[in-house]
Amino acid sequence: MGSFSRFSACTFAFTLLCSTPVLAQEKAEVMHWWTSAGESAAVKVFADAYTKAGGTWVDNAIAGGVNARAATVNRMVGGNPPTMAQFNTGKQFDELIENGLLVDVEAIAQAGKWRELMPKPIIEATVRDGKFYAVPVNIHGQNWMFYNTKIFADAGLEPPKTFPELIETGEKLKAKGVIPIALGGQPTWERNLFSALLVGHGGADLFRKIYGARDVEAAKSDKFKEVAELYGKMRGLVDPGSPGRNWNDAASLVITGKAAMHFNGDWAKGEFIAAGQTAGKEYGCTIVGEGKLVIGGDVFVFPVTKDAGAQAAQQKLAAVLLDPETQLAFNKKKGSIPVRLDVDVSSMDACAQKSHAVLKDPANQVEATEIISTPNFTGAMQDAITQYWNTSSMSADAFVEKVVTAMRSAS
Amino acid sequence: MATVTVRAAATGAAAPAARPRIGRGLPAALALVPTALIVLVVYVGCMLWTVRLSFTSSTLLPKFDFVGLAQYERLILNDRFVVSAQNTVIFGVLFIAGCLVLGFLLAVFIDQRVKGEGAFRTVFLFPYSMSFVVTGVAWQWFLNPGLGLEKLVRDMGFSDFTFDWLVNQEMAIYTLVIAGIWHGAGLTMAILLAGLRGVDEDLWKAARVDGVPPWRYYLSIVLPLLRPMVVTATVLLAISVVKLYDLVVAMTGGGPGIATEVPAKFVMDHLFERNNIALGTAAATLMLVTVVIIIAPWIYARYVRSKGRR
């Protein structure tokens, strides 16, 4: 081992010495968490586009968003930042901006007219003090309901349009021996289901008041209690094997015809596509309730660096990511829709086109929890929601009480 | 750890008695410097850093303000932390007791000079060679009502059979205990078996002459002799109780609801996922304080007082 490692260390040092001056100009180390098959195919679109533009893309993928973000922050604080790093659209990188660790891309944003092309919630989530501090690259709709078309056709039922209707339909499906709702029984997905219900039945305004303003009055309102009660009733529409299940296993219950409906973000489409199914044929997607779409997504940020080569690379990257062709190719693979609403989406699948059409009306754009709420408050809400969901004896009032406590105590 | 090394080094150097005094201590001390530095900087330093951060309002990045005990107040009012603490107690007591009892029984069983002892020993110790993550995933599949044991028994014709502990809020914590015991009993067995092999065979013969039944022999004569082994096993098991994290993440993810949350998971989630360093470090500090409170009297009794008597 000794001689081998010494040899490789020498080679490494040698390579480093030789290559640094040459590559430094356009070398971009990119940290992200896109590691699944579909995701890595998507990020490859960016890598190829950047290579074509004359740069060198150094891929640093770390599995799991939490791990990847922690690694990025550690490296930034340690003074050895990557050239570009992925975050979710929203508050995750607030403190990095406050501490002067990120470069703004306002000049490129103005040249590219980003403010005219992107939905307002996405712009607001990336602009601080009037400057763009990140490049949004996609839009994910988070409150889609995927359903198995054959199950509904066989049962002679229509996919529900509202949540009270969904509970009725669900009971009928249950009587026929089908699992009405396939749920990944992990706190994140239980919260996601609750969010879909809150925005679909309670309305966008209530959603913003609860997650964004932490309005105690809103939490104590009759409407919120109604939402809580509906959520309580939905417990009965889930199969006993749900707790602990992964979301992709839940989606596959719908794919294989064991379950009728599945609430998830549009990233779940990847599972249907991988199973060889087509949107609008074997499966459908719809927004239950008022038809508002909860949107979040991914952004790339550019850590402050003294390295002139890295600075040049950052400028180049910011422009490459939003090229219309690249946007279309990337989002087809990722399952999201282009962040620029001027891109022609007619070549995308039915669900993506629906997304695009819904978002054309600004009134339908609702900010995701990552945008309007701190990770800490979202987590506290998640604790309350998962307790309520899993404790069938817990009343809606007790849940409201927990939500109020979370509003008051979370930072 | 450090004390043990000191003693070992000291006795090692003391063996050739003719050496001059300076030459005896210096190499040992020099050899210890790196370890001592690491212990001081990494362990003690990080501990103090953690305690300091727990009195701040840090969120994503460390801040050095001072907010007094605010984070601790929050912690005590936090349902999830309270449940986590209770779970540690439930899991700790049942897991340690279960491992000791089962481990002792297995050790006694093997000590009967059974045929194929080596094979049994390997089989019983085998679970310990797996990580908690693998253990957790395997038991999750096995106990999943739709996939594992319940389905198997139902498919065999017992359609009323129910075993849904994994997805039942009240019982889920006990599934962790089961998986934990499965994992840890083998190690306990190995430690106790080593002890059993050290027990003088004449004792057994004498007991038989006196007509002592075997269970009585093991319980009243052998077990007291095994006390040091039992203590060792208990300490090892207790350590895995405090740092219990991977088993929970792999098996239940803390659910259903928050039924199987544990303090270590609370700390990790708040540090990395929820951008709440202050609350996470407060929970970590509270864990440290608890461990110190439990261990301090024992350390005192074992090391400080006995030295004083000598």
HADDOCK unambig.tbl for C-alpha pairs under 7 A between the chains (distance, minus, plus):
assign (segid A and resid 66 and name CA) (segid B and resid 272 and name CA) 6.42 0.50 0.50
assign (segid A and resid 66 and name CA) (segid B and resid 273 and name CA) 5.73 0.50 0.50
assign (segid A and resid 70 and name CA) (segid B and resid 272 and name CA) 6.42 0.50 0.50
assign (segid A and resid 95 and name CA) (segid B and resid 60 and name CA) 6.76 0.50 0.50
assign (segid A and resid 187 and name CA) (segid B and resid 257 and name CA) 6.91 0.50 0.50
assign (segid A and resid 241 and name CA) (segid B and resid 144 and name CA) 6.74 0.50 0.50
assign (segid A and resid 241 and name CA) (segid B and resid 145 and name CA) 6.01 0.50 0.50
assign (segid A and resid 241 and name CA) (segid B and resid 146 and name CA) 5.65 0.50 0.50
assign (segid A and resid 243 and name CA) (segid B and resid 167 and name CA) 5.63 0.50 0.50
assign (segid A and resid 243 and name CA) (segid B and resid 256 and name CA) 5.70 0.50 0.50
assign (segid A and resid 244 and name CA) (segid B and resid 252 and name CA) 5.77 0.50 0.50
assign (segid A and resid 244 and name CA) (segid B and resid 253 and name CA) 6.60 0.50 0.50
assign (segid A and resid 244 and name CA) (segid B and resid 255 and name CA) 6.76 0.50 0.50
assign (segid A and resid 375 and name CA) (segid B and resid 274 and name CA) 4.72 0.50 0.50
assign (segid A and resid 375 and name CA) (segid B and resid 275 and name CA) 6.26 0.50 0.50
assign (segid A and resid 376 and name CA) (segid B and resid 274 and name CA) 4.64 0.50 0.50
assign (segid A and resid 376 and name CA) (segid B and resid 275 and name CA) 6.27 0.50 0.50
assign (segid A and resid 376 and name CA) (segid B and resid 276 and name CA) 6.44 0.50 0.50
assign (segid A and resid 379 and name CA) (segid B and resid 274 and name CA) 6.34 0.50 0.50
assign (segid A and resid 386 and name CA) (segid B and resid 257 and name CA) 4.57 0.50 0.50
assign (segid A and resid 387 and name CA) (segid B and resid 257 and name CA) 4.57 0.50 0.50
assign (segid A and resid 387 and name CA) (segid B and resid 258 and name CA) 6.15 0.50 0.50
assign (segid A and resid 390 and name CA) (segid B and resid 256 and name CA) 6.01 0.50 0.50
assign (segid A and resid 390 and name CA) (segid B and resid 257 and name CA) 5.14 0.50 0.50
assign (segid A and resid 409 and name CA) (segid B and resid 74 and name CA) 6.73 0.50 0.50
